[in-house]
Each structure stands twice: as structure tokens, then as C-alpha cells.
């Protein structure tokens, strides 16, 4: 059995969506605020390298 995984460049939807590096959003730290309308969210990069978005 052969398992194929899609690379980001193989997916046309991936190519047209905006892409942002989390490290750039947090300016090298581990926290950033993201505003959507009148709501403020916090983006956090965990020690395990995962992303958490909270209101």
C-alpha cells in the first residue's frame, strides 16, 4: 500500500489563501493579539509548538 500526502503547493486552495508565519505575528515571542470586528483574540504558541486561539 502506498500513502500519498498532499504538499502545500499541490493544493490549489492553499495557494490562493493568505499565509502568515505565527513567529512573525508574535514578533519572535509566543503571544499576539488578533482583532476581528470588535472582538480581541489572543494567539499563543505553546512550548510544544502548537497554536491556541482564545477569546
MARVEXTOR-824501 format. One record per atom (N, C-alpha, C): residue in one letter; residue number from 1; x, y, z. Coordinates in nm, 2 decimals, decimal comma. Each point is the difference from the previous one (the first is absolute). Example, Ala and Ser with C-alpha at 12.3 -4.5 7.8 and 13.67 -1.06 7.14 Angstrom:
2
@aa=a	i=1	X=1,32	Y=-0,57	Z=0,78
@aa=a	i=1	X=-0,09	Y=0,12	Z=0,00
@aa=a	i=1	X=0,09	Y=0,12	Z=0,00
@aa=s	i=2	X=-0,04	Y=0,11	Z=-0,07
@aa=s	i=2	X=0,09	Y=0,11	Z=0,00
@aa=s	i=2	X=-0,08	Y=0,11	Z=0,08
//
This chain:
55
@aa=x	i=1	X=0,09	Y=-0,12	Z=0,00
@aa=x	i=1	X=-0,09	Y=0,12	Z=0,00
@aa=x	i=1	X=0,09	Y=0,12	Z=0,00
@aa=x	i=2	X=-0,03	Y=0,10	Z=-0,08
@aa=x	i=2	X=0,07	Y=0,13	Z=-0,01
@aa=x	i=2	X=-0,09	Y=0,11	Z=0,05
@aa=x	i=3	X=0,06	Y=0,08	Z=0,09
@aa=x	i=3	X=-0,08	Y=0,11	Z=0,06
@aa=x	i=3	X=0,06	Y=0,13	Z=-0,06
@aa=x	i=4	X=-0,08	Y=0,08	Z=-0,06
@aa=x	i=4	X=0,04	Y=0,13	Z=-0,05
@aa=x	i=4	X=-0,05	Y=0,11	Z=0,08
@aa=x	i=5	X=0,09	Y=0,09	Z=0,03
@aa=x	i=5	X=-0,05	Y=0,12	Z=0,08
@aa=x	i=5	X=0,02	Y=0,12	Z=-0,09
@aa=x	i=6	X=-0,10	Y=0,09	Z=0,01
@aa=x	i=6	X=0,00	Y=0,12	Z=-0,09
@aa=x	i=6	X=0,10	Y=0,10	Z=0,06
@aa=x	i=7	X=0,07	Y=0,06	Z=-0,09
@aa=x	i=7	X=0,09	Y=0,10	Z=0,04
@aa=x	i=7	X=-0,07	Y=0,13	Z=-0,01
@aa=x	i=8	X=0,04	Y=0,11	Z=0,07
@aa=x	i=8	X=-0,08	Y=0,12	Z=0,00
@aa=x	i=8	X=-0,01	Y=0,06	Z=-0,14
@aa=x	i=9	X=0,11	Y=-0,02	Z=-0,09
@aa=x	i=9	X=0,00	Y=0,06	Z=-0,13
@aa=x	i=9	X=-0,09	Y=-0,09	Z=-0,09
@aa=x	i=10	X=-0,04	Y=-0,12	Z=0,03
@aa=x	i=10	X=-0,08	Y=-0,08	Z=-0,08
@aa=x	i=10	X=-0,15	Y=0,03	Z=0,01
@aa=x	i=11	X=-0,04	Y=0,07	Z=0,11
@aa=x	i=11	X=-0,14	Y=0,03	Z=0,02
@aa=x	i=11	X=-0,02	Y=0,15	Z=-0,05
@aa=x	i=12	X=-0,08	Y=0,01	Z=-0,10
@aa=x	i=12	X=-0,03	Y=0,14	Z=-0,05
@aa=x	i=12	X=-0,06	Y=0,09	Z=0,10
@aa=x	i=13	X=-0,09	Y=-0,05	Z=0,09
@aa=x	i=13	X=-0,06	Y=0,08	Z=0,10
@aa=x	i=13	X=0,10	Y=0,06	Z=0,09
@aa=x	i=14	X=0,11	Y=-0,08	Z=0,03
@aa=x	i=14	X=0,11	Y=0,05	Z=0,09
@aa=x	i=14	X=0,07	Y=0,12	Z=-0,07
@aa=x	i=15	X=0,01	Y=0,00	Z=-0,13
@aa=x	i=15	X=0,08	Y=0,10	Z=-0,07
@aa=x	i=15	X=-0,08	Y=0,13	Z=0,00
@aa=x	i=16	X=-0,13	Y=0,00	Z=0,01
@aa=x	i=16	X=-0,07	Y=0,13	Z=-0,01
@aa=x	i=16	X=-0,04	Y=0,06	Z=0,13
@aa=x	i=17	X=0,02	Y=-0,08	Z=0,11
@aa=x	i=17	X=-0,03	Y=0,06	Z=0,13
@aa=x	i=17	X=0,12	Y=0,07	Z=0,06
@aa=x	i=18	X=-0,03	Y=0,11	Z=0,07
@aa=x	i=18	X=0,11	Y=0,07	Z=0,07
@aa=x	i=18	X=0,08	Y=-0,09	Z=0,09
@aa=x	i=19	X=0,13	Y=0,01	Z=0,01
@aa=x	i=19	X=0,08	Y=-0,08	Z=0,09
@aa=x	i=19	X=0,08	Y=0,09	Z=0,09
@aa=x	i=20	X=0,00	Y=-0,03	Z=0,13
@aa=x	i=20	X=0,08	Y=0,09	Z=0,09
@aa=x	i=20	X=0,08	Y=-0,10	Z=0,09
@aa=x	i=21	X=0,12	Y=0,04	Z=0,03
@aa=x	i=21	X=0,08	Y=-0,08	Z=0,10
@aa=x	i=21	X=-0,03	Y=0,05	Z=0,14
@aa=x	i=22	X=-0,03	Y=-0,10	Z=0,08
@aa=x	i=22	X=-0,04	Y=0,04	Z=0,14
@aa=x	i=22	X=0,11	Y=0,07	Z=0,07
@aa=x	i=23	X=0,13	Y=-0,04	Z=-0,03
@aa=x	i=23	X=0,11	Y=0,07	Z=0,07
@aa=x	i=23	X=0,01	Y=0,15	Z=-0,04
@aa=x	i=24	X=-0,04	Y=0,03	Z=-0,12
@aa=x	i=24	X=-0,01	Y=0,14	Z=-0,05
@aa=x	i=24	X=-0,11	Y=0,08	Z=0,07
@aa=x	i=25	X=-0,12	Y=-0,07	Z=0,01
@aa=x	i=25	X=-0,11	Y=0,06	Z=0,07
@aa=x	i=25	X=0,03	Y=0,04	Z=0,15
@aa=x	i=26	X=0,08	Y=-0,09	Z=0,06
@aa=x	i=26	X=0,04	Y=0,02	Z=0,14
@aa=x	i=26	X=0,13	Y=0,07	Z=0,02
@aa=x	i=27	X=0,06	Y=0,04	Z=-0,11
@aa=x	i=27	X=0,13	Y=0,08	Z=-0,01
@aa=x	i=27	X=0,10	Y=-0,08	Z=0,09
@aa=x	i=28	X=0,01	Y=-0,13	Z=-0,02
@aa=x	i=28	X=0,10	Y=-0,08	Z=0,07
@aa=x	i=28	X=-0,03	Y=-0,04	Z=0,14
@aa=x	i=29	X=-0,12	Y=0,05	Z=0,05
@aa=x	i=29	X=-0,04	Y=-0,04	Z=0,13
@aa=x	i=29	X=-0,10	Y=-0,12	Z=-0,01
@aa=x	i=30	X=-0,09	Y=-0,01	Z=0,10
@aa=x	i=30	X=-0,09	Y=-0,11	Z=-0,01
@aa=x	i=30	X=-0,15	Y=0,05	Z=0,01
@aa=x	i=31	X=-0,02	Y=0,13	Z=0,00
@aa=x	i=31	X=-0,14	Y=0,05	Z=0,01
@aa=x	i=31	X=-0,02	Y=0,11	Z=-0,11
@aa=x	i=32	X=-0,12	Y=0,01	Z=-0,05
@aa=x	i=32	X=-0,04	Y=0,11	Z=-0,09
@aa=x	i=32	X=-0,15	Y=0,02	Z=0,02
@aa=x	i=33	X=-0,05	Y=0,12	Z=-0,02
@aa=x	i=33	X=-0,14	Y=0,03	Z=0,00
@aa=x	i=33	X=-0,05	Y=0,01	Z=-0,14
@aa=x	i=34	X=-0,12	Y=-0,06	Z=-0,02
@aa=x	i=34	X=-0,06	Y=0,01	Z=-0,14
@aa=x	i=34	X=-0,14	Y=0,06	Z=0,02
@aa=x	i=35	X=-0,03	Y=0,10	Z=-0,07
@aa=x	i=35	X=-0,13	Y=0,07	Z=0,01
@aa=x	i=35	X=-0,09	Y=-0,04	Z=-0,11
@aa=x	i=36	X=-0,12	Y=-0,04	Z=0,03
@aa=x	i=36	X=-0,10	Y=-0,03	Z=-0,10
@aa=x	i=36	X=-0,13	Y=0,08	Z=0,04
@aa=x	i=37	X=-0,02	Y=0,10	Z=-0,08
@aa=x	i=37	X=-0,11	Y=0,09	Z=0,03
@aa=x	i=37	X=0,03	Y=0,07	Z=0,14
@aa=x	i=38	X=-0,09	Y=-0,01	Z=0,09
@aa=x	i=38	X=0,02	Y=0,06	Z=0,13
@aa=x	i=38	X=0,05	Y=-0,11	Z=0,11
@aa=x	i=39	X=0,03	Y=-0,12	Z=-0,05
@aa=x	i=39	X=0,05	Y=-0,10	Z=0,09
@aa=x	i=39	X=0,15	Y=-0,01	Z=-0,01
@aa=x	i=40	X=0,07	Y=-0,02	Z=0,12
@aa=x	i=40	X=0,14	Y=-0,02	Z=0,00
@aa=x	i=40	X=0,03	Y=-0,14	Z=0,04
@aa=x	i=41	X=0,09	Y=-0,07	Z=-0,08
@aa=x	i=41	X=0,04	Y=-0,14	Z=0,03
@aa=x	i=41	X=0,15	Y=0,00	Z=0,03
@aa=x	i=42	X=0,04	Y=-0,10	Z=0,07
@aa=x	i=42	X=0,14	Y=-0,02	Z=0,03
@aa=x	i=42	X=0,05	Y=-0,13	Z=-0,06
@aa=x	i=43	X=0,11	Y=0,02	Z=-0,08
@aa=x	i=43	X=0,06	Y=-0,12	Z=-0,07
@aa=x	i=43	X=0,12	Y=-0,03	Z=0,09
@aa=x	i=44	X=0,01	Y=-0,13	Z=0,04
@aa=x	i=44	X=0,12	Y=-0,04	Z=0,08
@aa=x	i=44	X=0,07	Y=-0,12	Z=-0,06
@aa=x	i=45	X=0,13	Y=0,00	Z=-0,01
@aa=x	i=45	X=0,08	Y=-0,11	Z=-0,04
@aa=x	i=45	X=0,04	Y=-0,07	Z=0,12
@aa=x	i=46	X=-0,03	Y=-0,13	Z=0,02
@aa=x	i=46	X=0,03	Y=-0,08	Z=0,12
@aa=x	i=46	X=0,15	Y=-0,04	Z=-0,01
@aa=x	i=47	X=0,05	Y=-0,05	Z=0,11
@aa=x	i=47	X=0,13	Y=-0,06	Z=0,00
@aa=x	i=47	X=0,02	Y=-0,12	Z=-0,09
@aa=x	i=48	X=-0,12	Y=-0,07	Z=-0,02
@aa=x	i=48	X=0,00	Y=-0,12	Z=-0,09
@aa=x	i=48	X=-0,01	Y=0,05	Z=-0,15
@aa=x	i=49	X=-0,01	Y=0,13	Z=-0,03
@aa=x	i=49	X=0,00	Y=0,04	Z=-0,13
@aa=x	i=49	X=-0,14	Y=0,00	Z=-0,06
@aa=x	i=50	X=-0,10	Y=0,00	Z=0,08
@aa=x	i=50	X=-0,14	Y=0,00	Z=-0,05
@aa=x	i=50	X=-0,06	Y=0,14	Z=0,02
@aa=x	i=51	X=-0,11	Y=0,02	Z=-0,07
@aa=x	i=51	X=-0,06	Y=0,14	Z=0,00
@aa=x	i=51	X=-0,13	Y=-0,01	Z=0,08
@aa=x	i=52	X=-0,03	Y=0,10	Z=0,08
@aa=x	i=52	X=-0,12	Y=0,01	Z=0,08
@aa=x	i=52	X=-0,06	Y=0,14	Z=-0,03
@aa=x	i=53	X=-0,12	Y=0,00	Z=-0,04
@aa=x	i=53	X=-0,07	Y=0,13	Z=-0,02
@aa=x	i=53	X=-0,12	Y=0,01	Z=0,10
@aa=x	i=54	X=0,01	Y=0,11	Z=0,08
@aa=x	i=54	X=-0,11	Y=0,01	Z=0,10
@aa=x	i=54	X=-0,06	Y=0,14	Z=-0,01
@aa=x	i=55	X=-0,12	Y=0,01	Z=0,05
@aa=x	i=55	X=-0,07	Y=0,13	Z=0,00
@aa=x	i=55	X=0,03	Y=0,07	Z=0,13
//
